[in-house]
Every structure is written in C-alpha cells, then in structure tokens.
Amino acid sequence: MVFDPNRVEAIAFDSYGTIVDVTAVEEPLAEYVDEPELVSQLWRNRSLGYAMVANAIEEYDSFYQMNRTALRYALNVAGVDVSEDEREEILSTYDELAVFEDAVPGMERLRDMGYDLYVVSNGSYEMLDGLVEHAGIGDLIEETISADEVETFKPVDTLYRHAADEIGVPIEEITFVAAGWWDVPGAIHAGMQGVWINRQDTIWGPYETEPALTIETFHDLADELEEG
C-alpha cells in the first residue's frame, strides 16, 4: 500500500504508545524492581496478550482490568512482593503518562489543516477520559472511541469498523496512526490507511502487509499531507 493523501478525510490515532509514553511506568516500577525496563515491557506485552486471548475466546473485560492483572503477573515474575495499595499506585501511573513532545503540536497542525481528529483505543472510557484531559487534547479531537463500545479489542477489525461508522466517512478515507506493530496491520486489514509511527525504533512484523507510511513524529504525517 502506498500512502495517498487524497484519500484522507479523517485521522484516527491510537492512544497508548502513540500519544502518551507507556515507558513512563518505569519510574514507579524502579522503586520496587531492579530492572524496571524489562518489567515494564513484560507488563505491557502481557496486557496486550490478555486482550488478544480475550478476543479469541469471546470474553471481555475492560483494558484497565487487563492491565491490572498484567501488572500483578509482571511483578510476580520479577519476584517482587508488593501490597495491593502499592500495585494500585503503580497502576495509577497510566492516568498521567508523559505526552510525546510532537503529539499535541502535531495534532494542532493537522486540525488546523482541516482534518477531523479522533482517538480509537482499546482503553476503557475512564482511561481515555483521563488521557484526553491530561494530554490537553480535548479541543483537538472530535471524539474518543473505546473498545468498551463493542466489547472487542483491536486488532480484530470490529473496533476499526465501528470507528468508521461513528466518524461517518468510508473506512478507506480514514488514516489510522499507531505505534503498535499489531495495531497498524489491523487497521489496514479493516480497510483504513495505516500509518506506523515507529516511536521505539523497533522492527515491523513478518507480515506481507506493509504500512502505507512510516513516520517518526506527527509532523511527518502533516508534511506528507501538505506535499500531497
């Protein structure tokens, strides 16, 4: 797939890892574990794994609950004994994750170019409300669309298609921006133009599907749209 600026009527963003930095959890973890980066990665990967298994067995619980259970698992693997209150304190970091420096100005630029912006996330309503407030993007986006609305997590195509219905434009006219190596292929499979923001200089998966565009910042997407 080659990125086509002329097909872009609306832009949807993933939230965690795309707008806000999930590695910020390493700071509170460092109070309890020797290798906070590894435990953070285990926590994140386990929560995503729980979500994908939930899809496969057609069960649903909010991503916040998945995240809570995944944290307990990661701390257990690390051999750390913490109280329930301490776990909840670590978990609360998700309410105030650091916002990537390019996110807000990049979204402002895209909004000023005339594009309607949305957030489409596996996060629960409560998580997304907190993220929008903390990031200060409430005036930049039209709507947040949560997996809670369909009780199915990305990368299954249900949430992407639901988002297109909510946005009200053909799915192929929506550009979806995400850092997740699993999320962008899901959006492409559903029919969106998938833009991969490679925040952590990682490796694309073993898919025949390729991103329509790979960027390092939201400004790169604005540049492409201006040039198109």
C-alpha positions as CSV (number, residue, x, y, z in Angstrom):
1,M,0.0,0.0,0.0
2,V,1.2,3.5,-0.9
3,F,0.1,6.4,1.1
4,D,-2.5,8.5,-0.7
5,P,-3.0,12.0,0.8
6,N,-6.1,12.5,-1.4
7,R,-7.9,9.7,0.4
8,V,-7.6,11.3,3.8
9,E,-10.9,12.7,5.1
10,A,-10.3,12.0,8.8
11,I,-7.4,10.9,11.0
12,A,-7.7,8.5,13.9
13,F,-4.9,7.9,16.5
14,D,-4.3,5.1,18.9
15,S,-3.6,6.3,22.4
16,Y,-1.1,4.4,24.5
17,G,2.4,4.4,22.9
18,T,1.2,6.8,20.2
19,I,0.1,9.9,22.0
20,V,1.4,9.1,25.5
21,D,4.5,7.2,26.5
22,V,3.8,3.9,28.3
23,T,7.5,3.5,29.2
24,A,6.9,6.2,31.8
25,V,5.7,3.4,34.1
26,E,9.4,2.5,34.6
27,E,9.8,5.3,37.1
28,P,7.4,4.0,39.7
29,L,8.5,0.4,39.0
30,A,12.1,1.4,39.8
31,E,11.1,1.7,43.5
32,Y,10.4,-2.0,43.6
33,V,12.4,-3.8,40.9
34,D,16.0,-3.9,39.7
35,E,15.2,-3.9,36.0
36,P,12.2,-1.6,35.6
37,E,12.5,-1.5,31.8
38,L,12.2,-5.3,31.4
39,V,9.3,-5.5,33.9
40,S,7.6,-2.6,32.1
41,Q,7.9,-4.5,28.8
42,L,6.6,-7.7,30.3
43,W,3.7,-5.8,31.8
44,R,2.8,-4.2,28.5
45,N,3.2,-7.3,26.5
46,R,1.2,-9.4,28.9
47,S,-1.7,-6.9,28.9
48,L,-1.8,-7.0,25.1
49,G,-1.6,-10.8,25.2
50,Y,-4.6,-10.9,27.6
51,A,-6.6,-8.7,25.2
52,M,-5.8,-10.9,22.2
53,V,-6.8,-14.1,24.0
54,A,-10.0,-12.4,25.2
55,N,-10.8,-11.8,21.6
56,A,-10.1,-15.4,20.7
57,I,-12.3,-16.8,23.4
58,E,-15.0,-14.1,23.0
59,E,-14.7,-12.8,26.6
60,Y,-14.4,-9.2,27.5
61,D,-13.3,-7.1,30.5
62,S,-12.1,-3.6,30.3
63,F,-8.5,-3.0,29.3
64,Y,-7.9,-1.3,32.7
65,Q,-8.7,-4.7,34.4
66,M,-6.5,-6.5,31.9
67,N,-3.7,-4.0,32.7
68,R,-4.2,-4.6,36.5
69,T,-3.9,-8.3,36.1
70,A,-0.9,-8.0,33.8
71,L,0.9,-5.8,36.4
72,R,0.4,-8.4,39.1
73,Y,1.8,-11.0,36.7
74,A,4.9,-9.0,35.8
75,L,5.7,-8.2,39.5
76,N,5.2,-11.9,40.3
77,V,7.7,-12.9,37.6
78,A,10.1,-10.3,38.9
79,G,9.8,-11.9,42.3
80,V,8.6,-8.7,44.0
81,D,6.1,-8.8,46.8
82,V,4.1,-5.6,46.9
83,S,0.9,-4.8,48.7
84,E,-2.4,-4.2,46.8
85,D,-2.2,-0.5,47.6
86,E,1.3,-0.3,46.1
87,R,0.2,-2.1,43.0
88,E,-2.6,0.3,42.6
89,E,-0.2,3.2,43.0
90,I,2.0,1.8,40.2
91,L,-1.1,1.2,38.0
92,S,-2.3,4.8,38.6
93,T,0.7,6.0,36.5
94,Y,-1.5,5.3,33.5
95,D,-3.6,8.3,34.5
96,E,-0.7,10.7,33.9
97,L,1.7,9.2,31.3
98,A,4.1,11.6,29.7
99,V,2.8,13.0,26.4
100,F,5.2,12.7,23.4
101,E,6.6,16.1,22.6
102,D,5.3,16.1,19.0
103,A,1.8,14.8,19.8
104,V,-0.1,18.0,20.7
105,P,1.6,20.4,18.3
106,G,1.4,17.8,15.6
107,M,-2.3,17.3,16.2
108,E,-2.8,21.0,16.3
109,R,-1.2,21.3,12.9
110,L,-3.4,18.6,11.4
111,R,-6.5,20.1,12.9
112,D,-5.6,23.5,11.5
113,M,-5.1,21.9,8.1
114,G,-8.8,21.0,8.3
115,Y,-8.7,17.3,9.3
116,D,-11.1,15.9,11.9
117,L,-9.2,14.0,14.5
118,Y,-10.2,11.0,16.6
119,V,-8.8,8.7,19.2
120,V,-9.6,5.0,18.7
121,S,-8.3,2.9,21.6
122,N,-8.5,-0.4,23.5
123,G,-8.5,1.7,26.6
124,S,-11.7,1.9,28.7
125,Y,-13.9,5.0,28.8
126,E,-12.3,6.1,32.1
127,M,-8.8,5.6,30.9
128,L,-9.4,7.7,27.7
129,D,-11.2,10.5,29.6
130,G,-8.2,10.8,31.8
131,L,-5.7,10.6,28.9
132,V,-7.5,13.3,27.0
133,E,-7.6,15.6,30.0
134,H,-4.0,15.0,31.0
135,A,-2.7,15.4,27.4
136,G,-4.8,18.5,26.9
137,I,-6.2,17.4,23.5
138,G,-9.9,17.7,24.3
139,D,-10.2,20.7,22.0
140,L,-8.3,19.0,19.2
141,I,-10.3,15.8,18.8
142,E,-13.9,15.2,17.8
143,E,-14.5,12.0,19.8
144,T,-12.8,9.2,21.6
145,I,-13.9,5.7,20.6
146,S,-13.3,2.9,23.1
147,A,-13.3,-0.9,22.8
148,D,-15.9,-0.7,25.6
149,E,-18.4,0.3,22.9
150,V,-18.1,-3.0,21.0
151,E,-16.5,-5.2,23.8
152,T,-13.8,-6.4,21.4
153,F,-10.2,-5.3,21.3
154,K,-8.0,-4.3,18.3
155,P,-6.5,-5.7,16.1
156,V,-9.8,-7.5,15.4
157,D,-11.5,-5.4,12.7
158,T,-14.7,-4.8,14.8
159,L,-13.4,-1.7,16.5
160,Y,-11.9,-0.1,13.4
161,R,-15.2,-0.6,11.5
162,H,-17.2,0.7,14.5
163,A,-15.0,3.7,14.5
164,A,-15.6,4.3,10.8
165,D,-19.4,4.2,11.5
166,E,-19.0,6.7,14.3
167,I,-16.8,9.0,12.3
168,G,-19.3,8.8,9.4
169,V,-16.9,8.5,6.4
170,P,-16.0,5.5,4.3
171,I,-13.4,3.4,6.1
172,E,-10.9,3.7,3.3
173,E,-10.9,7.5,3.8
174,I,-9.7,7.2,7.4
175,T,-6.0,7.3,8.1
176,F,-5.1,5.5,11.3
177,V,-1.9,6.3,13.1
178,A,-0.4,4.0,15.7
179,A,2.8,2.8,17.2
180,G,1.6,-0.7,17.7
181,W,3.2,-3.2,15.3
182,W,0.0,-5.2,15.8
183,D,-2.4,-2.3,15.5
184,V,-1.5,-0.8,12.1
185,P,-1.9,-4.2,10.3
186,G,-5.3,-4.5,12.0
187,A,-6.4,-1.1,10.7
188,I,-5.1,-1.9,7.2
189,H,-7.0,-5.2,7.2
190,A,-10.2,-3.4,8.2
191,G,-9.7,-1.0,5.2
192,M,-8.0,2.1,6.7
193,Q,-4.7,3.6,5.5
194,G,-2.4,2.5,8.2
195,V,0.4,4.9,9.3
196,W,3.1,3.4,11.6
197,I,4.8,5.8,14.0
198,N,7.9,3.9,14.9
199,R,8.4,5.6,18.3
200,Q,10.9,3.0,19.7
201,D,12.9,2.2,16.6
202,T,11.5,-1.3,16.5
203,I,11.1,-3.9,13.8
204,W,8.0,-4.4,11.7
205,G,6.3,-7.8,12.0
206,P,6.6,-10.7,9.5
207,Y,3.6,-9.6,7.5
208,E,3.1,-9.2,3.8
209,T,1.1,-6.2,4.8
210,E,3.2,-3.0,5.0
211,P,2.3,0.4,6.4
212,A,1.1,2.9,3.9
213,L,3.6,5.3,5.6
214,T,6.1,5.1,8.4
215,I,6.8,8.2,10.4
216,E,8.8,9.3,13.4
217,T,6.6,12.2,14.5
218,F,3.1,13.5,13.8
219,H,4.7,16.4,12.0
220,D,5.9,13.9,9.3
221,L,2.3,13.0,8.6
222,A,1.4,16.7,8.3
223,D,4.4,17.1,5.9
224,E,3.1,14.3,3.7
225,L,-0.4,15.7,3.6
226,E,0.9,19.2,2.7
227,E,3.1,17.9,0.0
228,G,0.2,15.7,-1.4
